[in-house]
Amino acid sequence: MAVLLEDIVKSVEQWLKLIGKNSHEQAYVDPTLDPVLLVPGIAGSILNSVDEKTGKEERVWVRILGADHEFCTKLWSRFDPTTGKTVTLDAGTHIEVPQDRYGLYAIDTLDPDMVIGSDSVYYFHDMIVEMLKWGYQEGTTLFGFGYDFRQSNRFQGTLEDLEAKLESVYTASGGRKINIISHSMGGLLVKCFMSLRSDIFEKYVKNWIAIAAPFRGAPGYITSTLLNGASFVEGWKQNFFISKWSMHQMLIECPSIYELMACPDFPWEHIPLLEIWRKKSDSDGNSTIMLETYPPIEAASIFMEALSSNKVNYDGADISLPFNLEVLKWANDTRKLLSCAKVPDHVKFYNIYGTNNETPHSVCYGSEDAPVSDLQQLPALLAKYINVDGDGTVPVESAKADGLQADARVGVPGNHRGILCDHHVFRILKHWLMADHDPYYNPVNDFVILPTLFEVESHKARGLQVTSVKEDWEIIGENQEDQEQDNIAEKRPLVGSISVSRIGGDKSLQEEARATITVQPQHNGKKHVELKGMSISASA
């Protein structure tokens, strides 16, 4: 959809929220709801460092002041293959997840200062707020499960904590079975638990809803993360956050990251590749440039060579952190476990995945004009992506391939984090959780806005891109017309218009959009709103 037209639609949707909102909201608790447990993905839990001697706690993820230093000091770690645990380099501390607000505090708004104001540090907040409006209550029917996301998804300590959490939620809710809603890598954690402790899972769980889960990996994103690190914010905000290099040194020892690599034995429609433009010379000094491609099963050798000299200085000592084959072996065994998982007979499974976003799938380094002569250059090079459809992080193909008996799989246009705030997802969840006893009534705001129609068409004509859109909503609330039925025929619809244009640097018209909004008179508690718009832009 053309940019200006999309802005108009978003503006109208925001306006509808404002005009429909009841200014006298009151608390509402629905005692008939079954409990919900929210399980986040990687980097989705607040982590505290606890001093072994004093018991003093210090927040290390997410924080702003001194973020990079404390991250390196308290979260850099080494993998222990004998236990499967990632152990913090600082022997005098250990990592804990705060349990305030029945576990919700650790997965709500991760950034304490909201200086960054990014999706990456603003996690389950919108969903929690929405569910409270539906009648859920913290500590009775709404809970969170944060965890040390450095660890493997089958790490014994995490699984024990999840079992204890399920038991406590079951007890606190009066013996009601639980609805689990997982996001991203949290889906792999739940699937591991379901595979290894199926009897406990069946005892306590009623429904499991996985959102944006990388069931077969996040190939492009993880390949570049292993070689270049990852940043959860962009631009100037990185000055207040953790550097990609510092993040890279932690992730290289995290089994959870290796478990997100592309599944090597999955029948991909398009195999995710690691591509490298290489310059090689023979014994006679003749050089050739060629594009080398490596499927998932062969990429490990490239990681090994590229990271063979990777090291950090910790507390005055140099520590080598190459690509870890012990972690890779552990992750491969995790994938085997995941492939054997089955949903218990009395549990329902639902899958929501993100679509309509360019999502890294294959990764390419170098170019024909600037080939790579030494693989150890890769960590310093900028990756180029070959994209597929997905949520920007997880390809649709991976998210859909859960390998389970699903009651429903639904694709929703949205990015990896933003999908947790999407109103379409909220409507789906509300239905699956059976929280919409009456789909036309919201006991908190006494209204609901339902999208009833969305049509968009686009075509080119005489060098111009023409896009038209039609979207309808119904605002459903109290019927305030009981005393005005005789005058309903005299009421007329309200009509307004919006016109927006964008001028280029050469002062020529680049795009123009116009829209008409019609608000029909309220009748039987319903008010119909219609938007018709069109944009015309110069096409290259």
Buried (B, 14 or more C-beta within 10 A) or exposed (E): BBBBBBBBBEEBBEEBBEEBEEEEEEEBEEEEBBBBBBBBBBBBBBBBBBEEEEEEEBBBBBBBEEBBEBBBBBBBBEBEEEEBBBBBBBEEBBBBBBBEBBBBBBBBBBBEEEEBEBBBBBBBBBBBEBBBBBBBBBBBBBBBBBBBBBBBBBBEBBBEBBBEBBEBBBEBBEEBBBBBBBBBBBBBBBBBBBBBBBEBBBBBBBBBBBBBBBBBBBBBBBBBBBBBBBBBBEEEBBEBBBBBBBBBBBBBBBBBBBBBBBBBEBEBEEBBBBBBBBBEEEEEEEEEBEEBBBBBEEBBEBBBBBBEEBEBEBEEEEBEBBBBEBBBEBBBBBBEBBBEBEBBEEBBBBBBBBBBBEBBBBBBBBEEEEBBBEBBEBBEBEBBBBBBBBBBBBBBBBBBBBBBEBBEBBBBEBBBBBBBBBEBBBBBBBEBBEBBEEEEBBBBBBBBBEEEEEEBEEEEEEEEBBBBBBBBBBBBBEEEBEEEEEEEEEEEEEEEEBEBEBEEEEEEEBBBBBBEBBBBBBEEBBBBBBBBBBBBBEEE
